Amino acid sequence: MILVTGATGNVGAELVRVLAESGQSVRALSRAGRSEGLPPGVTAVAGDLNRPETVRETLDGVRAMFLMPGYGGQRQILADARAAGVERVALLSGRSAGTGDTGNAVAGYLIEAETAVRKSGLAWTSLRCTSFMSNALQLADQIRKGDTVRVPFPDAYTTDVDPYDISRVAARALLSDEWAGRALEVTGPEALLPADRVRILGEVLGRDLRAVGLTNEEARTELESRMPKPYVDAFFSFFVDGTLDESQVLPTVREVTGREPRTFREWARAHADAF
Ligand SMILES: NC(=O)c1ccc[n+]([C@@H]2O[C@H](COP(=O)([O-])OP(=O)(O)OC[C@H]3O[C@@H](n4cnc5c(N)ncnc54)[C@H](OP(=O)(O)O)[C@@H]3O)[C@@H](O)[C@H]2O)c1
């Protein structure tokens, strides 16, 4: 039995599918215990990662778990997992964990989560992912309204990765000890600017989309309307001050899964309906 937390999320939902297709027994955890859209044979369970007591029962009979980072209950959940006989944990993390900068709000919570899994006594693997291709879904409202798409950090090249590829790496880490004790740096296959992604989305959707870069001031206002200021400061530190370089393509997905990671065009084709 494999427990997937964040099962309604971008990576978790793909992982549930990948594991179910390979014949694994899967428990899919979300706060509401949502069962809609789950593949046959997958059991939905409810649990809140900020409240370990709500997760404890779901660990019964579990051999490996996929863990979302940064929730208040993570240390206790890992201790409960060990007590329940769980053998392996794969943690969803980010490239910024590698900066070691605990003063940065995003890197800080990822570093804390990585430290917790390293000290858990379980066989652990951290998946240090670059930005997700699914972040482009945040542009969907603008794209539905018109052809001009305003994007933050227009000069930042990033090698965004498809959550599908993250889930395939996670599945390998959950099913064997080969990747235990490793922080895997997971990237997509190409470095793109936000404007490149908008252009590719336009080509896939048959639309003449045009990206307009937000100034730093505009980007700060826009980001602060949807996330706490320390996280906005963290992203400014990464992509304006340049404390995080996500422009490098790394061979991890191929090395772990034996297949090339998907391109942004492939992701856009698979998710065109969302736009
Ligand atoms: N987005 C990126 O570019 C990026 C890059 C590197 C790392 N990451 C890491 O990946 C994580 C997921 O990113 P995402 O943007 O793809 O998010 P997402 O798809 O929205 O996933 C969030 C998931 O977490 C679950 N969740 C939220 N609060 C919870 C709680 N208290 N207890 C249990 N489950 C809870 C949600 O389920 P319910 O709401 O249904 O309960 C949902 O399944 C981020 O938090 C970040 O740490 C993201």
The ligand as a Tripos MOL2 file, in Angstrom:
@<TRIPOS>MOLECULE
LIG
   48    52     1     0     0
SMALL
NO_CHARGES

@<TRIPOS>ATOM
      1 N1          4.4630   25.0480   -7.9720 N.am      1 LIG1
      2 C1          5.7820   24.9980   -8.1260 C.2       1 LIG1
      3 O1          6.3740   25.5630   -9.0580 O.2       1 LIG1
      4 C2          6.6080   24.2320   -7.1170 C.ar      1 LIG1
      5 C3          7.9790   24.0280   -7.3520 C.ar      1 LIG1
      6 C4          8.7100   23.2770   -6.4280 C.ar      1 LIG1
      7 C5          8.0900   22.7590   -5.3000 C.ar      1 LIG1
      8 N2          6.7460   22.9770   -5.1100 N.ar      1 LIG1
      9 C6          6.0870   22.4130   -3.9150 C.3       1 LIG1
     10 O2          5.0090   21.6010   -4.3260 O.3       1 LIG1
     11 C7          3.8640   21.8580   -3.5170 C.3       1 LIG1
     12 C8          2.6020   21.6330   -4.3550 C.3       1 LIG1
     13 O3          2.5780   22.6010   -5.3220 O.3       1 LIG1
     14 P1          1.3840   22.8870   -6.2950 P.3       1 LIG1
     15 O4          1.4980   24.3160   -6.6420 O.co2     1 LIG1
     16 O5          1.4000   21.9040   -7.3980 O.co2     1 LIG1
     17 O6          0.1040   22.7050   -5.3400 O.3       1 LIG1
     18 P2         -1.2470   21.9690   -5.5640 P.3       1 LIG1
     19 O7         -1.2840   21.1920   -6.7890 O.co2     1 LIG1
     20 O8         -2.2910   22.9800   -5.3540 O.co2     1 LIG1
     21 O9         -1.2660   20.9130   -4.3880 O.3       1 LIG1
     22 C9         -1.6080   21.1780   -3.1200 C.3       1 LIG1
     23 C10        -2.1120   19.8570   -2.5200 C.3       1 LIG1
     24 O10        -1.9300   19.9200   -1.1150 O.3       1 LIG1
     25 C11        -3.1380   19.5420   -0.4990 C.3       1 LIG1
     26 N3         -3.2410   20.2320    0.7870 N.ar      1 LIG1
     27 C12        -3.2580   21.5750    1.0130 C.ar      1 LIG1
     28 N4         -3.3240   21.8190    2.3340 N.ar      1 LIG1
     29 C13        -3.3500   20.6020    2.9620 C.ar      1 LIG1
     30 C14        -3.4240   20.1800    4.3090 C.ar      1 LIG1
     31 N5         -3.4650   21.0620    5.3230 N.pl3     1 LIG1
     32 N6         -3.4320   18.8510    4.5670 N.ar      1 LIG1
     33 C15        -3.4170   17.9300    3.5640 C.ar      1 LIG1
     34 N7         -3.3180   18.2690    2.2570 N.ar      1 LIG1
     35 C16        -3.3010   19.5870    1.9640 C.ar      1 LIG1
     36 C17        -4.2390   19.9240   -1.4630 C.3       1 LIG1
     37 O11        -5.3300   19.0730   -1.2450 O.3       1 LIG1
     38 P3         -6.7660   19.5240   -0.7010 P.3       1 LIG1
     39 O12        -6.8630   21.0080   -0.8400 O.co2     1 LIG1
     40 O13        -7.7270   18.7840   -1.6030 O.co2     1 LIG1
     41 O14        -6.7800   19.0320    0.6980 O.co2     1 LIG1
     42 C18        -3.5820   19.5990   -2.8010 C.3       1 LIG1
     43 O15        -3.7420   18.2290   -3.1150 O.3       1 LIG1
     44 C19         4.0360   23.3050   -3.0510 C.3       1 LIG1
     45 O16         3.4780   23.4720   -1.7830 O.3       1 LIG1
     46 C20         5.5270   23.5090   -3.0420 C.3       1 LIG1
     47 O17         5.9960   23.2980   -1.7390 O.3       1 LIG1
     48 C21         6.0090   23.6860   -6.0000 C.ar      1 LIG1
@<TRIPOS>BOND
     1     1     2 1
     2     2     3 2
     3     2     4 1
     4     4     5 ar
     5     4    48 ar
     6     5     6 ar
     7     6     7 ar
     8     7     8 ar
     9     8     9 1
    10     8    48 ar
    11     9    10 1
    12     9    46 1
    13    10    11 1
    14    11    12 1
    15    11    44 1
    16    12    13 1
    17    13    14 1
    18    14    15 2
    19    14    16 1
    20    14    17 1
    21    17    18 1
    22    18    19 2
    23    18    20 1
    24    18    21 1
    25    21    22 1
    26    22    23 1
    27    23    24 1
    28    23    42 1
    29    24    25 1
    30    25    26 1
    31    25    36 1
    32    26    27 ar
    33    26    35 ar
    34    27    28 ar
    35    28    29 ar
    36    29    30 ar
    37    29    35 ar
    38    30    31 1
    39    30    32 ar
    40    32    33 ar
    41    33    34 ar
    42    34    35 ar
    43    36    37 1
    44    36    42 1
    45    37    38 1
    46    38    39 2
    47    38    40 1
    48    38    41 1
    49    42    43 1
    50    44    45 1
    51    44    46 1
    52    46    47 1
@<TRIPOS>SUBSTRUCTURE
     1 LIG1         1 GROUP 0 **** ****
